[in-house]
Amino acid sequence: MSLRIFLLFNLIIISACNKEQPSLVEQKNAIDDISEISSDNFKTEKRKVSRKIYDDKELREIYSKKASFWPKPEIDSDIEHKEIGNIEEIPYPKDNLYTEDKYNLGRLLFSEGKLSKTGGMSCLSCHNPNNYFNDSLQTSIGIDMKPLKRNSPTIINSSHYTSMFWDGRAKTLEEQAKAVLQNPREMDSSEELIIKNLSESPLYKSLFKKAFGDESISLDKTAKAISTFERTIVTKNKSNFDLFIKGKKDALSDSQVRGMHIFRTSGRCINCHNGTNFSDNKFHNIGLVLKDTKYEDLGRVLITNQASDYGVFRTPSLRNIVKTAPYFHNGLLINLKGLINMYSNGMPNSQNKSKHIIPLGLETKEREDLIEFLSSLSEEIVTRK
């Protein structure tokens, strides 16, 4: 499916709910540059960098060793080197440690429509486990079926982020849960409504007592229970990449090993997608502000009012990326081919665009190998500690 067909499909779905959506002409103008730069026809010169050339056997042998023996990554001087590898244990905050009772309550609340003003929305509405905990829409649908401005990212491995939302406006999963519950455009609820609706259920009174020691219900306890459940939605180092890191030399194909090398070197991906969750937990402007269009999104600057935050968004994890399209904060791309093309071609121009985004001029085979490597980062998700 082409980008334009995908956007048209989404526009048809939401047009009946929101008459403020851009017309087809406005939409075409907004994405013309993106459509061109994500195509195979957009050509940039290959960067002339002196690198050692390895054959497939050499690469496999090198990357089968400990990371300290791998080739030096191509990262910019201001980037802290954090190597990719097996992900760590789930970090639980001291004020909300894991218990089975909180997990059981949070799992039930995650799909509870009574938490929303209309009774028809829950966390599950945008983070469906059947879609790897996202909704597969360009941008999500909020309260009263009104479309939201941004794409709902998967919450897989959200426990490993140091801030939540695309703009980082919440520091913890607990803050994130409260924000969504009370946001007038999302679940449009309140502590009073949550207490009233849940208190009518003897089951919830019993579950809150088991989880927190008494039957009293509050927004804070609700957020803590939901967050406890969400922290269990993690990868468990069972992807082919992780198995390879653990010593299974044949877990990756030759193409995937080449892609891993490109990811760390000529592709420069590791500048931002580093560490075991493939995210630096920082914010960058990758050129998708789309200024002066109805898709315009100024990003984190709307939260901080700092000029340096103009157009920046949090770096998403790449784990399970092939399962969690569409991509970017605005959901403008639905496949990895277009995404890799855009990065290879230097992304669209934008005020304050990150200096780490530069034209790479990757050859077709290099881009294909890179996509193959990204596909090796996927695994099934089991929501249990």
C-alpha positions as CSV (number, residue, x, y, z in Angstrom):
1,M,0.0,0.0,0.0
2,S,1.4,3.4,-0.9
3,L,1.8,6.3,1.6
4,R,-0.9,8.3,-0.2
5,I,-3.4,5.4,-0.2
6,F,-2.7,4.8,3.5
7,L,-3.3,8.5,4.4
8,L,-6.4,8.6,2.3
9,F,-7.7,5.5,4.0
10,N,-7.1,7.1,7.4
11,L,-8.7,10.3,6.3
12,I,-11.9,8.5,5.2
13,I,-12.1,6.8,8.6
14,I,-11.8,10.0,10.6
15,S,-13.4,12.5,8.4
16,A,-16.9,11.7,9.6
17,C,-15.7,12.3,13.2
18,N,-13.8,15.6,12.6
19,K,-14.6,18.2,10.0
20,E,-11.3,20.0,10.9
21,Q,-9.2,17.4,9.1
22,P,-7.1,18.7,6.1
23,S,-8.5,18.4,2.6
24,L,-6.9,16.1,0.1
25,V,-5.2,19.0,-1.5
26,E,-3.8,20.3,1.8
27,Q,-2.8,16.7,2.8
28,K,-1.0,16.2,-0.6
29,N,0.9,19.5,-0.1
30,A,1.9,18.5,3.4
31,I,3.4,15.1,2.4
32,D,4.8,15.8,-1.1
33,D,8.4,16.2,0.2
34,I,8.1,13.2,2.5
35,S,6.7,11.0,-0.4
36,E,9.6,12.0,-2.6
37,I,12.3,11.6,0.0
38,S,11.0,8.2,1.1
39,S,10.9,6.8,-2.4
40,D,13.6,4.8,-4.2
41,N,13.9,7.5,-6.8
42,F,15.4,10.1,-4.4
43,K,19.2,9.8,-4.8
44,T,21.9,11.1,-2.7
45,E,25.7,10.7,-3.1
46,K,27.2,7.9,-1.0
47,R,29.3,9.3,1.9
48,K,33.0,8.8,1.2
49,V,34.3,7.3,4.4
50,S,37.2,5.0,4.7
51,R,36.1,1.7,6.3
52,K,37.4,-1.8,6.5
53,I,35.5,-4.2,4.3
54,Y,34.5,-7.5,5.8
55,D,33.1,-10.6,4.1
56,D,30.2,-12.4,5.6
57,K,32.3,-15.0,7.4
58,E,34.5,-12.4,9.0
59,L,31.5,-10.3,10.1
60,R,29.8,-13.2,11.7
61,E,33.0,-14.2,13.5
62,I,33.6,-10.7,14.8
63,Y,30.0,-10.1,16.0
64,S,29.9,-13.5,17.6
65,K,32.4,-12.3,20.1
66,K,31.8,-10.0,23.1
67,A,30.8,-6.4,22.2
68,S,34.2,-5.1,23.3
69,F,35.7,-6.9,20.2
70,W,33.2,-5.4,17.7
71,P,34.3,-2.7,15.2
72,K,34.2,0.8,16.6
73,P,30.8,2.4,16.0
74,E,30.4,5.5,13.9
75,I,29.0,8.0,16.4
76,D,29.4,11.7,16.6
77,S,31.8,13.2,19.2
78,D,29.0,14.4,21.5
79,I,27.3,11.0,21.7
80,E,27.9,8.8,24.6
81,H,28.6,5.2,23.4
82,K,26.0,2.9,24.7
83,E,26.2,-0.5,23.0
84,I,23.2,-2.5,21.8
85,G,22.6,-5.9,23.5
86,N,20.3,-8.0,25.7
87,I,17.8,-5.9,27.7
88,E,18.0,-5.7,31.5
89,E,15.5,-6.7,34.1
90,I,12.4,-4.6,34.6
91,P,13.1,-1.6,36.8
92,Y,10.4,-1.0,39.4
93,P,10.2,2.3,41.4
94,K,10.7,2.1,45.1
95,D,7.2,3.6,45.7
96,N,5.5,1.1,43.4
97,L,7.2,-2.2,43.7
98,Y,5.8,-5.3,41.9
99,T,3.2,-7.4,43.7
100,E,1.0,-10.1,42.1
101,D,-2.1,-8.4,43.5
102,K,-1.2,-5.1,41.9
103,Y,-0.5,-6.8,38.7
104,N,-3.9,-8.6,38.7
105,L,-5.7,-5.4,39.5
106,G,-3.8,-3.4,36.9
107,R,-4.4,-6.0,34.2
108,L,-8.2,-5.7,34.8
109,L,-8.1,-1.9,34.9
110,F,-6.1,-1.8,31.7
111,S,-9.2,-2.9,29.8
112,E,-11.8,-1.2,32.0
113,G,-14.1,1.2,30.2
114,K,-15.5,2.6,33.4
115,L,-12.3,4.6,33.8
116,S,-13.4,6.9,30.9
117,K,-16.1,9.5,30.9
118,T,-18.2,7.8,28.2
119,G,-17.6,4.3,29.6
120,G,-16.4,3.2,26.1
121,M,-12.6,3.8,26.3
122,S,-9.8,2.1,28.1
123,C,-6.1,1.8,27.9
124,L,-6.7,-1.2,25.6
125,S,-8.4,1.1,23.0
126,C,-5.0,2.5,21.9
127,H,-2.7,-0.3,23.2
128,N,-4.1,-3.6,22.0
129,P,-2.0,-6.7,22.7
130,N,-3.2,-8.2,19.4
131,N,-1.4,-5.3,17.7
132,Y,1.7,-5.5,19.9
133,F,0.2,-2.9,22.2
134,N,-0.5,-0.2,19.7
135,D,-3.6,0.5,17.6
136,S,-2.0,0.4,14.1
137,L,-3.7,3.7,13.2
138,Q,-1.9,6.8,11.8
139,T,-3.1,8.8,14.8
140,S,-5.3,7.4,17.5
141,I,-9.0,8.0,18.2
142,G,-9.9,9.8,21.4
143,I,-13.0,10.4,23.4
144,D,-16.3,10.6,21.4
145,M,-14.4,9.1,18.4
146,K,-12.5,12.3,17.7
147,P,-9.0,11.8,16.2
148,L,-5.9,12.7,18.2
149,K,-2.9,14.6,16.8
150,R,-0.3,12.0,17.4
151,N,0.3,8.3,16.8
152,S,0.0,6.0,19.9
153,P,3.4,4.3,20.3
154,T,3.5,0.8,21.6
155,I,4.0,0.5,25.3
156,I,6.3,-2.5,25.0
157,N,9.4,-1.8,27.1
158,S,8.0,1.5,28.3
159,S,9.4,0.6,31.7
160,H,12.8,1.3,30.2
161,Y,12.0,4.9,29.2
162,T,13.0,7.8,31.4
163,S,10.1,9.9,30.2
164,M,6.7,9.2,28.6
165,F,4.8,10.5,25.6
166,W,6.4,11.7,22.4
167,D,7.1,15.0,24.1
168,G,8.3,13.6,27.4
169,R,5.7,15.5,29.5
170,A,5.4,12.7,32.0
171,K,8.4,11.3,33.9
172,T,6.9,8.0,35.0
173,L,4.3,5.5,33.9
174,E,2.2,6.6,36.9
175,E,2.2,10.2,35.7
176,Q,1.4,9.0,32.2
177,A,-1.6,7.0,33.3
178,K,-3.0,9.9,35.3
179,A,-2.5,12.3,32.4
180,V,-4.3,10.0,29.9
181,L,-7.2,9.3,32.3
182,Q,-7.7,13.1,32.9
183,N,-7.0,14.4,29.4
184,P,-10.2,15.9,28.0
185,R,-9.3,14.6,24.5
186,E,-8.4,11.1,25.6
187,M,-10.4,9.4,28.5
188,D,-11.8,12.7,29.9
189,S,-12.2,11.2,33.4
190,S,-11.6,12.5,36.9
191,E,-10.7,11.0,40.3
192,E,-14.3,11.5,41.4
193,L,-15.7,9.6,38.4
194,I,-13.2,6.8,38.8
195,I,-14.0,6.4,42.5
196,K,-17.8,6.5,41.9
197,N,-17.7,3.9,39.0
198,L,-15.3,1.5,40.6
199,S,-16.8,1.7,44.1
200,E,-20.0,0.3,42.7
201,S,-18.2,-3.0,42.1
202,P,-17.6,-5.4,45.1
203,L,-14.9,-7.1,42.9
204,Y,-12.9,-3.9,42.6
205,K,-13.2,-3.2,46.3
206,S,-11.8,-6.6,47.0
207,L,-9.0,-6.2,44.5
208,F,-8.0,-2.8,45.8
209,K,-7.9,-4.2,49.3
210,K,-5.6,-7.0,48.2
211,A,-3.3,-4.7,46.3
212,F,-3.1,-1.8,48.7
213,G,-4.4,-3.0,52.1
214,D,-7.8,-1.3,52.1
215,E,-10.9,-0.9,49.9
216,S,-10.4,2.8,49.3
217,I,-10.1,3.7,45.6
218,S,-8.1,6.7,44.3
219,L,-6.6,8.0,41.1
220,D,-3.1,7.4,42.6
221,K,-3.8,3.7,43.3
222,T,-5.5,3.2,40.0
223,A,-2.4,4.7,38.2
224,K,0.0,2.6,40.3
225,A,-1.9,-0.6,39.5
226,I,-2.1,0.1,35.7
227,S,1.6,1.0,35.7
228,T,2.5,-2.2,37.5
229,F,0.8,-4.2,34.7
230,E,2.3,-2.1,32.0
231,R,5.8,-2.7,33.4
232,T,5.4,-6.4,32.6
233,I,4.9,-5.7,28.9
234,V,8.5,-6.2,28.0
235,T,10.7,-8.1,25.7
236,K,12.5,-11.1,27.2
237,N,15.6,-11.4,25.1
238,K,14.1,-14.1,22.9
239,S,14.4,-12.3,19.5
240,N,16.8,-13.7,17.0
241,F,19.1,-10.7,17.7
242,D,19.1,-11.5,21.5
243,L,19.7,-15.2,20.8
244,F,22.7,-14.2,18.7
245,I,24.1,-12.0,21.4
246,K,23.7,-14.9,23.8
247,G,25.9,-17.1,21.6
248,K,23.6,-18.7,19.1
249,K,25.8,-18.0,16.0
250,D,23.2,-19.1,13.5
251,A,20.3,-17.0,15.0
252,L,21.0,-14.2,12.4
253,S,21.2,-14.6,8.7
254,D,24.2,-13.2,6.7
255,S,22.0,-10.3,5.7
256,Q,21.0,-9.5,9.3
257,V,24.6,-9.6,10.5
258,R,25.5,-7.2,7.7
259,G,22.6,-5.1,8.7
260,M,23.8,-5.1,12.3
261,H,27.2,-3.8,11.1
262,I,25.6,-1.1,9.0
263,F,23.3,-0.1,12.0
264,R,26.5,0.6,14.0
265,T,28.6,2.1,11.3
266,S,27.6,3.5,7.9
267,G,23.9,3.7,8.9
268,R,24.8,5.8,11.9
269,C,21.6,4.5,13.6
270,I,23.4,3.9,16.9
271,N,23.8,7.6,17.4
272,C,20.3,7.8,18.7
273,H,19.0,4.2,18.8
274,N,21.6,2.9,21.3
275,G,21.6,0.9,24.5
276,T,19.8,-2.3,25.1
277,N,16.3,-0.9,24.4
278,F,17.6,0.8,21.2
279,S,16.7,4.2,22.4
280,D,18.9,7.0,23.9
281,N,15.9,8.2,25.9
282,K,16.6,11.7,24.5
283,F,14.8,14.1,22.1
284,H,15.6,15.0,18.5
285,N,14.2,17.0,15.6
286,I,14.3,14.6,12.7
287,G,12.7,17.1,10.2
288,L,9.0,16.3,10.5
289,V,7.7,19.5,12.0
290,L,5.7,20.1,8.8
291,K,5.4,23.8,9.6
292,D,2.5,25.8,8.1
293,T,0.5,22.7,7.4
294,K,-2.4,21.2,9.3
295,Y,0.1,18.5,10.2
296,E,2.4,21.0,12.0
297,D,3.6,19.7,15.3
298,L,6.2,21.7,17.3
299,G,6.9,18.9,19.7
300,R,8.5,19.2,23.1
301,V,8.8,23.0,22.9
302,L,5.1,23.2,23.7
303,I,5.9,21.6,27.1
304,T,9.2,23.3,27.9
305,N,9.0,26.7,26.1
306,Q,12.7,26.2,25.3
307,A,13.8,27.1,21.8
308,S,16.2,24.2,21.7
309,D,13.2,21.9,22.0
310,Y,11.5,23.1,18.8
311,G,10.4,20.1,16.8
312,V,12.0,17.5,19.0
313,F,10.4,14.2,19.9
314,R,11.6,11.3,22.0
315,T,13.6,8.5,20.4
316,P,11.4,5.4,20.2
317,S,12.7,1.9,20.9
318,L,13.3,-0.2,17.8
319,R,12.4,-3.5,19.5
320,N,9.5,-5.1,17.7
321,I,9.5,-2.3,15.2
322,V,8.3,-4.5,12.3
323,K,5.2,-5.2,14.3
324,T,4.3,-1.7,15.4
325,A,3.8,0.4,12.2
326,P,2.9,3.1,11.4
327,Y,6.0,5.1,12.2
328,F,7.0,8.6,13.6
329,H,4.9,10.8,16.0
330,N,2.5,11.5,13.2
331,G,2.3,8.0,11.8
332,L,3.1,9.1,8.3
333,L,5.0,6.0,7.1
334,I,3.7,2.5,7.2
335,N,6.8,0.5,6.1
336,L,10.4,0.2,7.0
337,K,11.5,0.6,3.4
338,G,10.3,4.2,3.2
339,L,11.6,4.9,6.7
340,I,15.1,3.7,5.9
341,N,15.0,5.6,2.6
342,M,14.2,8.8,4.4
343,Y,17.1,8.4,6.8
344,S,19.4,7.4,4.0
345,N,18.4,10.5,2.1
346,G,18.8,12.8,5.1
347,M,15.2,13.4,6.2
348,P,13.2,16.5,5.3
349,N,14.7,19.9,6.1
350,S,13.4,21.7,9.2
351,Q,14.4,24.5,11.5
352,N,16.5,23.1,14.4
353,K,16.9,19.7,12.7
354,S,19.4,17.5,14.6
355,K,22.9,17.6,13.4
356,H,23.1,13.9,13.7
357,I,20.7,13.5,10.7
358,I,22.8,13.7,7.5
359,P,22.5,12.2,4.0
360,L,24.0,8.7,4.0
361,G,23.5,7.6,0.4
362,L,23.1,3.9,1.4
363,E,23.1,1.5,-1.5
364,T,19.9,-0.6,-2.1
365,K,21.5,-3.7,-0.7
366,E,22.7,-1.9,2.4
367,R,19.1,-0.6,3.1
368,E,17.7,-4.1,2.5
369,D,20.3,-5.6,5.0
370,L,19.4,-2.9,7.5
371,I,15.7,-3.7,7.3
372,E,16.6,-7.4,7.7
373,F,18.5,-6.6,10.9
374,L,15.6,-4.6,12.3
375,S,13.3,-7.6,11.7
376,S,15.5,-9.6,14.0
377,L,14.5,-7.5,16.9
378,S,11.0,-8.9,17.2
379,E,9.6,-11.4,19.6
380,E,6.3,-12.4,21.2
381,I,5.3,-10.5,24.3
382,V,4.2,-12.2,27.6
383,T,2.8,-9.9,30.2
384,R,4.0,-11.5,33.3
385,K,7.0,-10.8,35.6
